[in-house]
Amino acid sequence: MSDSFTPGPLDRDATVYVAGHRGLVGSAIWRRLAAEGFTRLVGATSSELDLKDRDKVFAFLAEHKPRYVVLAAAKVGGIMANNTYPVDFLSENLQIQLNVMDAALEQRVQRLLFLGSSCIYPKLAPQPIPEDSLLTGHLEPTNDAYAIAKIAGILQVQAVRRQYDLPWISAMPTNLYGPGDNFSPQGSHVLPALIRRYDEAVRDGATEVTNWGTGSPRREFLHVDDMAHACLHLLEHYDGPEQVNVGTGKDSTIKEIAETIAGVVGFEGTTNWDTSKPDGTPQKLLDVSKLAKAGWTARIGLEEGLRSTVEWYRAHQGELREK
Ligand code: NDP
């Protein structure tokens, strides 16, 4: 533990900067903080403050002087986008996190939470993936650029702890879903893509849906409201240089997930699996024992979480992100 950390509630009247507060994760964290009584939340959209603009980021933090920062801004995308635009994923994420963390250091921000992703772990890491498998093997090549940027972020948090004794921390969420997700054909991850596909089939009266692969890979999904809850819990209770995995500790096959989504949206037709398309890695599950030891476990079950996500998706037609 760093000398400057005492476990316990954060000051509800302190200024909290949530970078990326309109995104899936950032908006959930913002909602959670507001519900928990934080009165001074600050955020800026990417058009108001491009976090790649170092001078503007420094000026923003100097103006608001946040005591706490949650770094949930990033260039995020599915496998296709990551594989096609590796330069953008590497360069933009390095710039965003470097600028925010350097400016936060200049302001001596007391608590900063950096968010990475489970793709930081080696492609052949043991399952469930423990935190200490970081940097023990080769990355999945389709998103290695993004992963390297995120690994650099973890290292930056550790370096700040070492050199400045500030109790900054990192959390690595599993696949997330929920209200505010990206449902666009280009930018979506697997779960929102499935929701969109099944919901469109219901609206179009289609009798068949075809998904990629065999449906047998196992994946873990955490509702973003649970994620936000875990983030606040870690900020109040966890202090250590090692990143903390955030997940449910349970996985399902893509086929099971697709069936649950079909049931939730009311699709009664047939699902085909296009086995000529790649499956990706057979299993990806985080070891969440460190998080459990820190006192937090997930609460929102998959079906319950999918219901609220589908409701949100249907209520926000016309306002959804387009890429
Ligand atoms: P989103 O795409 O939903 O949100 C990203 C946010 O980052 C947006 O609010 C966007 O702002 C902001 N942003 C991006 N580029 C810039 C920029 N140049 N300047 C200012 N703001 C910028 O992503 P998520 O919420 O899903 O992801 C947030 C974090 O959580 C990431 O670090 C990601 O790695 C992590 N994560 C997400 C997972 C998931 O399944 N979604 C899984 C694991 C980790 P604006 O809307 O104003 O353009």
Boltz pocket constraint, residues with backbone or C-beta under 6 A from the ligand:
constraints:
  - pocket:
      binder: B
      contacts: [[A, 19], [A, 20], [A, 21], [A, 22], [A, 23], [A, 24], [A, 25], [A, 26], [A, 44], [A, 45], [A, 46], [A, 47], [A, 49], [A, 50], [A, 51], [A, 52], [A, 71], [A, 72], [A, 73], [A, 74], [A, 75], [A, 76], [A, 96], [A, 115], [A, 116], [A, 117], [A, 118], [A, 172], [A, 173], [A, 174], [A, 175], [A, 176], [A, 177], [A, 180], [A, 181], [A, 182], [A, 189]]
      max_distance: 6.0
